Amino acid sequence: GADNPTSASLTRQGSAGATFRQTVIGAKFNGPDIFGGGKITGSVYADFFGGGGGTLNQLLRIRVGSIDANWKNTTLSFALDKPVIAPREPDSLAQVGVSPLTAAGNLWLWQPQVRVEQRFKLRDAIGVRTQFGIYQTSESGTGQTSDTLARSRPGYESRIEFSAGGESHRIEIAPGFHASSTRILGQSVPSRIFAVDWLMRPIARVDFIGTFFQGENMGIIGGLRQGVTVVGNQAHAVRGQGGWAQVKVRLTSRLSANIFGGQEDDRNRDLLRGATAKNQSYAANLMYKLGTNILTSFEASTTRTSYLGSGVRSFPHYDLAIAYLF
């Protein structure tokens, strides 16, 4: 049922088709003014990935959303969104049901959270943005199905972004940290993840963005779904590292090119036979504006998955997308 699989299957399979499931419908609203000169705003976005790919039951599904209380330098948000430590995304019209590079370096899980952001302006073109959030983990990302597994847990996340420059020349770099614990078999298995993300714009037409992370038990926020290994009655966290990067080139006012890739590489000694030792994905696309509201894209991608004890599998994927923006 996966329109764009996130890992290569052990058995070779091929298919072709077309779908409207990538349609994303969103709404933004401006609410009332509040005390201290603040204002309430919000947004919600939905798609049609709620049903199975082989059925007629294509259900509307909420993707992300937020209710924000905004002041001049402070924002309090109640959101369904990505982890605080991994806010950036590759550009793709092909990979919509889940974020591009899912399980290949992009920690993406859209989960309920509450977060606070404080902004500081040091000089005209230099600023600092600090964020702290409480994020609801998805413990199914441990890969475990035991009845003793707590299905969700609070995760504590922080991120500090340093920025300099304007629209045409800019640099942003932000370290972040996630901490939580998985409860299974009466044991507490830690999740500790360090991440750093960046944006570099040396000239107006070129962006270089990405994220790197390292830690343990990363599946609970969007890594490979094998965050915990159980041997006998002992549970331990799977350690690893990963990340992704993208180069975006604005060739003309209508045409842009994106090249991106990423991987997650989990430590083999922490895994059981048959688990995913490494998952890599690479893609390139061209996006062209046919008109003010019509966007087309052609994308070619390859996913390469290394299975512990079973070798390496890979598959190519080609996508043509046509979008009407309204």
Salt bridges, closest charged atoms under 4 A:
ASP3 OD2 - ARG21 NH1 3.14
ASP33 OD1 - LYS39 NZ 3.54
ASP47 OD2 - ARG61 NH2 2.67
ASP47 OD2 - ARG63 NH1 2.69
ASP81 OD2 - ARG115 NH2 3.19
GLU89 OE2 - LYS82 NZ 2.87
ASP91 OD2 - LYS248 NZ 3.54
GLU117 OE2 - ARG119 NH1 2.73
GLU117 OE1 - ARG129 NH1 3.12
GLU157 OE2 - HIS178 ND1 2.87
GLU161 OE1 - ARG88 NH2 3.84
GLU161 OE1 - ARG129 NH2 2.89
GLU161 OE1 - ARG159 NH2 2.89
GLU172 OE1 - ARG88 NH2 2.91
GLU172 OE2 - ARG170 NE 2.66
ASP197 OD1 - ARG88 NE 2.89
ASP197 OD1 - ARG159 NH2 2.83
ASP207 OD1 - ARG201 NE 2.62
ASP207 OD2 - ARG250 NH2 2.66
ASP270 OD1 - ARG239 NH2 2.81
ASP319 OD1 - HIS317 ND1 2.71
